[in-house]
Amino acid sequence: MDNMVDHVSEENVNQVVDSGKGIPAHPDSPGYELPLLLLGGFRTLIDRLHARLADEGHPGMRPAHGFAMQAIGGRGATASEIGRRLGVSKQAAGKTVDRLLALGYAERADDPADARRKLVRLTPHGRDALARSAAVFDELRAEWGAVLGADRVRALEADLRNVVPAETAFRLDATSWLGGN
């Protein structure tokens, strides 16, 4: 049996290739191509986002940081809560939180509801990174619309909403599932 990725040249593995040329379509594509293409689309969006964020004052921001900052949310969260939301251990969440603290994206604060607990909260720098991320994602979506057509992008989103179970559509634990943190 051939390796699923034998058709990918070695030079292109784990690299963003933005030549404007897509992977040729096959009328009867093997089933394994769908998840690889979806992952490729995800990677393309995330890699382009982080290149833009680096240019806009967030050079240390990594994909795992974005997931963690979403897990922290607007009200803050404890390390245990962050770990549960990300699907990682409290210790793994703590390492990511420590990195966010060092980069100035988050801070620790007393929980006003329980003095024994420490909350992790986003700093203005962290909120700026999330706001810039949202704006860049809007621009990237518009770029896809310019290439594919706005109606096709909307249809793709609608189709994905139809096949992705609602309870997994916006889960934050992708980094743990993919083996990173």
N, C-alpha and C positions, 0 to 999 in steps of 0.2 A: 504494500500500500504506500502511495506517495505521501510525503509530508504535506500537511495542509498549507504550509507557507512556502513550499518549494518554488512557487512562481514569483516570489518576492526577491528582488536582487539583494545581495548582502549589504550593498552600500546604503540601501534605503531602510534597513531595519532600525527601529527606534529613532528615526529622524523625521522631522517635519519636511515634507517635500511639497513645495507650493509652486509647481511648474505650470499650473493651470490645466493640466491634463489629468483626467480621472482614470480610474481603473476601467478597462473596457468591459462592457456589459456582456453577459452570456445569457442566452435565452433560457437555458436550463442550469443555472448556477447551482453548485453543490450547497447543501444546507449550511455548512460551516462558514460560508462567506458572509451570510447575514450578520452574525454577531461580530465578525471581524470588521465589516464595513461600518456597523454602528459604533464599535469601539474606535475605529479610525476617525469617524466624524466627531466623536466626543474628544478624542486626543487633539484633533485639528483645532477645534474651538478652544479647548483649554490651553494649548500651547500658544495660540495667537493671543488669547487673553493675557497670559503671563508675560509675553513679550511686550504688549502694550502697557501693562501695569508697571513693568520695569522702567519703561520710558517715562511714565507718569509719576515717578517717585516711590515706587514699591518694588525695588529690585530683589528684595529678600523673600518676597511672597511666593509660596509654593502651593500647588493644588491642595495638599492636605491642610494647609492653613485656612483656605477658604471654607472647606468642609467644617473645620473646627470652629471658625468664626460664626458660621451659620448655626452650629450646635450651641454656641454661647448665647446667641440671640440678643434681642434688645434689652432684656431684663437681667441678663447675666445667668450664670449657672455654676454649680459646684463641679469639681473635677469628676466626681462620680456620675453626675448627670451628663456631662460632656461625653464621658466614656460610654455610657449606655446609648446615647444618641448616635454615636459614631460606631458602635459595635466593637469597641476595644476595651481593654482593661483600664482600670483607674490609673495604673502606672503608665501605660502607653499614652493615655489622655494627658497625664501630668507632664510627660516629656514634650508633647505638642504645645501644651499651655506654657511651659517654661520657654519654649522657642518664641511663642507669640509675645510673651512678656519681654524677652530680650530684644525683639524687633520693634517693640513699642505699640503693638496692635492690641494688647490687652493689659489689664491690671487686676490685682487682687484687691478685694474690698470686703469689709464686714457685711454679713447678711443682716439687714435691718429686722428681719423676722426671727432670726435665731443667732444670737451672738457667738455661738459655738461654731458656726459654719462660716467658711470663706467663699465668697462668690468670685468668679472670674467675669470681668466686664470688659466690653470693648472700649478702647480709648477713642478719641477723635480721629487718630491716625487709622485705627481699625475700621471705624465707620466710614472714613474716606475711601479706604480700600474696597469695601463692599459697595459703596455708591458708584465708584469708578468701574468696578466689575459689572454692575448692572448696566451701566451706560455702554460699556464695551460689548457686552452680550447683545444689547439691542442693535448696535452697529454691525456686529457679526451676523446676526439674524437677517438684517437688511441686505448685507452682502450676499448671503445665500439666496435671498429673494431676488436680487439682481441677476444671479446666475441661473437659478432654477425657475424663477417666477414666484411672485408673492403668493399666488393661489396654490402652487405646488408645495411651498413651505407650510402654509396653513393646513393643507391636506395631509402632509407628512405628520405634522403635530397631532392632527385629529386622529389619524390612523394609529399612531403610537399610543394615544390616550385610550383607544379601543382595545389594544392588545396588551397593554401594560396594566396589571392589576392596580387599582387605586391605592391600595395600602403600600405598594412599593414604588409608586411613581416619583415621590420626592424624598426617598430615604437618604439619609446622610452617611450611612455606613459603607459606602462604596469603597472607601480607602481600605477598610479592614477586609472587605471581601476580596479585593485585588491584592492583598498582602502588604499594603503599605500603611504607614501611620505618620 
